[in-house]
């Protein structure tokens, strides 16, 4: 069957039609993540006013109808007629792509936003939007529906303040979900407040009977951010190291502090936008840090003449750092701003950090000694870990001997078809091996609780038999050796008992994967199995319930009487292979929960792992007390 392809088949999308037709191109996706991105775009505009020195307070409200209102006390969007378009400048900003003060007109030296398309894109993806501008003694208002103005810009009152108020309701025909999550917004707005020294950002949730309010205001800026991220950790020295300067019109701010842990937490930002994949500014920081500390360690004889230099990884062990640059024309790799490409940012960060860190180390020899000693210990542990990895590589070279003995592998060799179950205990592992589909399902039994990698260096981690078995079975390697293309299974399924111990094992395994193989989670290869809690029998019929609510529903349906036999499963080992297959392993019937992580909240994610899996008890107790009432929703986070 032929399909015509001629002039009539070529579509021209006018105005904001392109945004509504392909929203993912402008905000990344139409999922919950894309939904929250709408808020960040409007708040970014207010933050730009703050960076320019004209805004001190941003007020964000989630309204009862799940619309969002953002109020700032900046200069207000210009209301004058735009001569090029013949309409008000307000209408230009909110209805025309790539219109605004971020394109060389001199309104902003630096700005965030989604390549300057934020306001109009949010308007296009909203059922309705209302913009109020207080300026020149008047309140101006214009209303829109799906990106199109339905009223002219009109004066509706008088005001002695300045600023912009934007209220928008996301279009539920475009977004998969239109309910805003308070905690997601809270984490991002807190981050914005840390990165914009002195600004006050208020978040309100008006959907409940009692309004929930959080206020973020940090005069110390990113220094306070480092303090916040090191909460729950034992810091090596009391003061945060701070470097600040401007070189070639690139404003550089860096704050850092070491703790006694083993994980590195370096977070980079450009014009307040997070850059999860780093870029030139992060490269400049790492280069300055490595060179400065090696020069100091050599001069002070922490390293002997015949000893090799410290690597960047050695020096950054246990380091929490914020690298923030602001520049006029940021060049990002990709639409979603994952990585900075400006070459001048590398030189600016390198120069500022090298000079000021050198001065700090000379002025604070006790702190310098603590950091150098920790790095030297890390170097020795790295050498031990390298030997362990080399041993693993040599074993892998002998192909027939490379896989762990207790792994029951599958026969299919296409990773897309294959899945591996990490099973708690040898007993359940035996049932799973019998129950599985041998072609596509591999079973790796794990004995007991694996090592908590949050509290161990890599050399000790690689000495753990259970962890080595997982690394070898997956085939990817870890850390700098990690190669996702060598992954042997496209589903890694954690299957543990439905009890407290099982949940703890889940957490230990997720901690290991997050710290050493995060791409497995980012690319959607990690899942949690859901075994049933109850088996119900009546008149030779069998039902399985996965929650207490489901149990009650089944009992209501079949009748509550003495013929009911209810078994509460305490562990996977209580199920025979047929039951395990039917309830937890059959791809047609099982329930799998995909484990997801959000690049926009990496610092919060790191902090959560540190609090829950670290040594300090107090922050963990506070976290549990604060979040216990939400426990039913923990497994829904994605």
N, C-alpha and C positions, 0 to 999 in steps of 0.2 A: 504494500500500500504506500503510495508516494504522498508526501506532504509538501504543499506549496511553500516556497520561500521567495518572497518578492517584496516589493516596496510596502505593500499593505501589512506585511508581517513585522515590520520594524516599528517598535513602540517608542514614543518619546514621552518620558515621564516629566511632567512640569512641576516646578516648585518643590514641595515636600512630598510629592507622590512617591519619589524614589525611596525616601526614608520609610514610608509605610509599606512599600512593596518588599524592601530588603532591609528590615530593621537591624538584623545581625551584623551588617556591614558597618553600622554606625555605633552600636552599643555592645557589640560582641555576641549577644544572644538575647533571646526573648524569655529566658529562664528567670528564676528569682535573682540571679546575679545581675542580669541586664536590667531588671526592674529597679534594683537599688542604685544602679549606675545613674538612673535619671536624677535621683536626689543629689548624687555627688556632682553632676554637671552644673546644677543650679547653685549649689553651695560653692563650687569652684569659682563661679563668677563673683560671688561675694568675697571670697578669699583673695581674688585678684585685686579687688578694691582695697583690701587690708594690706596686701603687699605693696600697693602703690601709696599707702599711707593715709587712706581716706575712710577706712571702716574699722570699727573697734568691737562691734557686737553682731553676731549672726544668730538668729533664733529660728530653729527648725521644729515644726510641729507635725505629728501624724494625727490627722483629724478623724472624727468618728466615722466618716464615710470612706476612710482609708486614702483620702487625698493628702497631699503634702503642702505645707505652707512654709516658705523660706523668707524671712525678713532680715534685711541688713540696713545699717545706717551709713552706707557709703554715699557717693555723690548722686546716685540715681541714674538710670539709663537716660541719655539725652532725649528730650521730647520734641525738639525742633524738627522742621520739615527736612527730609533728606532730598537734596536737589536732584541727585542722580535718578532716584526712583519716584519722586513726587509723592511720597507718603512719609509719615512720621518715622523718626529714627527708631522709636520703640517697635513699630511694626516691622521695620527692616530687620532688626536684631532677632525678633521672635518668629519671623516667617521666611527668611532667606538664608540658605546655607552659606557658610563662610562669610558671614557678615558680623562685624563686631569691632572692638577696639584692640584686637590682638594681631593685626596684620600690618604693622609698620606705621600706623597712624599717629603714634606717639602717646596714646592713652595709657598704655602699660609698658613698662620696661621688661617685665616678666609676667608670664601668665601660665595657668594650667589649662584645664578644659580639654575636651576631646578634639584637638586640632582646630579649635575655634568654632565648632559646629554645635556646641552643647545646647544653647537655649532653643534654637529652632528645632533641633532633633527632639528634645523633650516635648515641645509643643506638638510636633507632628505625631508623636506616639501617645498623646493624651486625649481622652474623650473631650475634656474641656480644660481651659487654662484661663486664669485671670491675672493680669499684671497691673500693679499699682505703682506709680512713681511719684514720690514726694520731692518737689523741686520748685524753686522760685516762688515759694509761698503757696503753692497749689498742690492738690492731689489729682493726678491724672490716672485714668483707667482705660484699659482695653481688654475685651474678652475674645476668646477663640474657641473653636471646636475642631478637633482633629487637624490642627495646624492652620486653620483658616480663620481670619478675623470675622466676628459676627457683629461687632460694634466698632465705631470709629474710636480713636483716642479722644477721650473727653474729660473735661475738668469736672470733678464731682464734689469738691470741697476745698477747704483751706488747710494749710499745715505750716508749722514753723520749723519742721525738721526736714532732713533729706534722707533718701534711701529708696530701695526697691523692695516690693513685696510680690512674690510669685506663688500662686496656688495652682496646683495641677492635679488632675485625676487620671491615672494611667488607663489606657484603653484595654479593656478586658478581652477584646477580640484579637488583640495582638500578643499579649503576654499570657504565658501558661499559668501564672499565679500573680495575683494583684494585691496580696496581703503583705505589708511591710513588716520586717522583723526588727524589733526595737534594738536587740543586742547587736545585730549586724550594723545598723546605722550608728549605734553608740561607739563601736570599735573604730569605725572609719572617722567619725567626727572627733573622737579623742586624738587620733593620729594627726588630723589636720591642725588641731589646737597645739599639739606638741611642736609641729613643724612651723607654726606661725607664731612666733614669740609674742606674747602679750595680748593676742586676740581672745575674746570670750565667745565660746560657742555653747548655746543652750539647746538641748533636745527635750521635746515634750511628747508624751504619748497620751492623747485625749480620748482613746477608745474605751478605757475602763472608767468605772464610776469615780475612782480616785486617780487624778492625773499623775502620771509618772514623769519626774523631771531629773535630768542629769545636766550638770554644768561643768564645762572644761575651760580652764584658764591657767596657763603656765608661763609665768614671767621668765622662768629659766629655760624655756624652749626645749631644745633637744637634749640638754643636760638632764632635765627632769625626765625626758623620755628614756634615757639610759637607766636612770634610777628606777623607773617604773618596770622596765624589762628585767632588771636584775633583782627584782623583788622575789624573795624566796631563795636567793642564792647567797653564798658566803663570798663577799667581794674581797679581792686581794689588798686593796688600798681604798681609803675612804673617799677621796675626791675624784670626780669624773674629769678626765683629760679633755680639754676643749681647745679646738683650733678654729680660727676665723680669719678670713681675709678676702680681698678682691684682686684678681689678676686678669688682665685682658677682658674686663667687663663680665667675668664669671665670679659670682659671689659664692664663697665656699664656707661651709659650716660643718665641722666634724666633732662628735662627742664620743668618747670611748672609755671603757673600764673593764678590767679583767675580773673574772670570778674564779672560784676553785674548781669549777666544772671542766668538762672536756669538749663541749660543743661550742661551735662558733656561731655567733648571731650577728652578721653584718647586714644592715638594711640600707638601701640606697634610694634616694629621691631626687627628682628634678622638678623644680617649680611646684613642690608639694605633691607631685605625682609619683607613686611608688614604681620602681623599676625592678621587678622580680628577677629579671635576667641580668641585672647589673648594667655594665657598659663602661665607657671610658672613664667616668668619674670613679667608679669602684676600682677599676684597674689602677688608676693613679694613686688611690688610697693604699691599695695593697703593696704597690711598688715602694711608696714612701715608707710604709711601716717596716717592710722587710729590710730595706737598705739602711734605714736609720738605726734599727735595733742591732743589726749585724755590725755596723760601724761602732756602735757603743759597746757591744759585747766584746769585740776585738780590743778596743782601746782599754777596757777595764779588765781584760784577761779572763772574762767568763768563758771565752773560747780559746783553747790553746792553738798554737801555730799549726799543729798537724791535724786539728779537728776541722771538719767540714762546716760550712756556713749553716746557720739556722734557716729552715725553709719558712715560707709564709705561713704554712699550716701550723708549724711549731709555735710561731709567735702569736697566731690568732687562736690558739687553743684556749677556750674559756673566755674569749673576748666578746663583749657586746658593744656594737658600734653603730652609730647613725651617721651616714654620709649624705649631706643635703647640699645641692648646688642650685643656684638660680641664675638663669641666663636668658638673653633676649630671644634667640632663635634656636630652640632645642630641635635636634634632628633625631627622631626615634626610628628604630627598626621595627616596622610593622604598625598597623593601625591601632593596636591596643597598648602601645607605649611600653613594651616589655623591656627594651634595652636602649640606652643612650648611645649615640654615635658621634657626637661632637668631639673632635680631636683636642680642641682648646680646653675642654673640661678636664681631660687627663693631666695636662701640664699644670693647670691651675691648682687642682687638688694635690698633686704630687709636691709642688713647690710650697704651698701653704703648710701642709702637714709635715714635710721634711724639716722646714725651718723651725716651726713652733714646737714640734715634738722633740727635736734635738735640744732646744732650750729647756723644755720641761724636764727631760732626763738629767741634764746637767744640774738643774736646780733641785731635783728630787731624787738623789742617789739611792735612797732606801727603797722607793717605789720601783726605780729602774732595776735594782738588784732582784726584787721579788719577781718581776716580769721575766727577766733573763733566766733566773733559776727555773721557773716554771717551763719556759721554752726549751731549756736544755733537757729537762726531764721528758718533755714531749718528744724531743728529738730521739732520745734513747728508746722510748716506747715505739716510736715510728720505725726504727731500725728492727726491733723485735717483730713488729707487725709485718714489715716487709718480708722478713724471713718466713713467717707463717704463710703469707700470700704466695711467696715463691714456691713453698712446699705444695700449696693447693694447685698452683699452675702446673707443677711437674706431674702431679697426680692426674690432672685433667688431660695432660698430653697422652697418657695411657688410656685411650678412650674406653676400653672395656672395664677399667677399674675406677672410672671417674665418679660414678654415682654412689651415694651412700647405700650401704648394705640393706638398711631397713626400709628403703624406698621401694614401694611396689609401683613400678613405672607403667605407663600406658603404651600401647603398641603403635598408635598413630604418631607420626613424626611432624605433623603440621601444627605449630603452636596455636593457630587460630581455633583448632578443634579440641585442644587439650586443656585440661584443668587439673590442678593439684590441690588435694585436701590436706591441710595441716591439722592433724587430729590429736586431741588431748588423750594421752595414755595408750599403752600397748593393747589393753582390752578392747577399747573402742576402735583402735587401729585395726585389730584383727577382724572385727565385725565389718568395718568399712571396706577392707580388702576383699571380703567375701561378697559384700553387697554391690560393689562398684561395677560400672561398665568398663571392662578391661581395655577396650579400644581407646577411650578418651579420658578416663579418670585415673589419676595417679594418687597414691596415698603415702603420706610421710607421717608416721606416728612420732610424737614428741613426748619425751618422758619428763613429767613434772613441769615446773615453772622455769622458763628460760631466764638467763641473766638479764638484769635490768641494765640496759646499755646506757641509760642516763647517768649512771654512777660508775662507769668503767671506761678506761682507755682502750684504744683499738687492739693493742696487743693482747689484753685480757679477753676482749670480746672474741677475737679469732681463736683463742684457745678453748672456747666453749664448743663441745661436740655437737650440740643441738643446732647452734647457729651456723657452724661449718656445714652441717648437713643441708640446711636450707639454702645457703649460698651456692653450694655445689649443685643442688637439685634445680634451682632456678636458672643457673647458667650465666647470669649477667655480670657476676663480680660485684664489688661494692666500692663506694667512695670514688676515687679518681679512676679506678679500673672498671667502673660500671659501664655497661654497653647494653642498652635496651634491645638492640637488634638480636642479641643472643638469648633472649628470654625464651624458655622452652614451653611455657604454659601461659595462655592469655586469660586464664582465670586462676587466681591464687585465693583459695577459700579457707578461711579460718573456721574450724568446726570444733567447738568446745561445749562442755556441759552448760546447761541453762541455770547456773547458780553463781554465787559470789566468786568462787575459785575460778570458774570458767571465764567470768568477766575480767578477772585479774590477768589471766593468761592472754585473753584478747588484747588487753591494754599493753602487756609486755611485748607481744608480737607486733602490734601496731607501732609501738615506740621504736622498735628495731627497724621496721620498714621505713618509718618516717625519717629517722636519723641517717640511715645508710643507703636506702633505695627509694627516695621520695618520688622518683619518676614513675615507679610502679603504681603509686596512689594517684599521682597527677594524671596519668594516662588511663586510669579506670580499670586496672587489672586486679584490684584487691577487693575481696568480698567477705562478709560474715555470713555463715550458715545460720539457719534458724530452726533448731530442733524443737519438737513439740514439748509442752509442759505436761499435758495430760493425754491419757488414752481412755476413751469411754466405750464400754461394751454394753449392749442390750439386745437380747433376743438374737444373738449370733451376728449382730451388726456392730461395726467398729467406726468410731469417729476420733479424730485427733484435734486437740485444742492448743493453740499457740499462745493464748493469753487467758487470764482469768475471765475477761469479758466474753471471749469466745466460748469458754466452758459454760458460762451461765446461759448464753444464747442457745447452745446445743441442748442443755438440760431443759430449758424452757420449751424447746421444740419437741423433744422426745418424751417429755414428762418426767417429773422428779419422783421416782418411786424406788422400792427396794430391789428391783431387778437391775438397776444401774450398777455397773462395776466401774469405778473410777480409779485409775492408777496415776499417781504423780511421779513423773520421771525425775529421778535424782541425778541421772547422768546418762551419757550416750551408751555406756556399757550395759545398761538395763534393756536396751533394745536388741532384738535379734536382727540378723542381716536384712531380712525381708522388711521389717518395720523401719530400719534405718534408711533403706533405699526408698521406700514408699513415702516417708515423711520428710527426709532431709537431703537426699541425693538424686532423686529422679528429676531430671531437668524439666519434665512436664508438670510436676506438682510442687517442687520445693520452693521455698522463699529465700532469696538471696538479697542481702543488703549491700549495695555498693558503697565502699568507703571513698569519700571525696575530700578534696582540700582546695581552699580558695587562695590563690596567689595574693589577693588584695588584703588578706588577713594573716600573713605569714608571721608577723611579729607577735600577734595575739596567740596564734597556734603554738609558737615556740614557748611563749610564757606559760600556756596551759600545760604543756608537756613537762616543763621544768617544775611547776608547782606540784603536779600530781605524781611525778616520778622522781623528784629530787630528794635531797637529804633533809631539807628544812620542814619540820612538822607543822609549825604555826600557819604558814600560808595555805598548806594543804587542808588543815582543819577549817580555816576560814572559807576556802573555796567550797568544801563539801557542805558546810552549814548554809552557805548562801545559795547553793544550787540543788540541794537535796530535793526540794519540792518540785523541781523540773525533771527528775530522773526518768520519768516515763517518756520524755521527748529526746533523750540523749542520742538514741540510735537513729533518730530522724535527721540529725544534722548532716547537711550535704552542701 
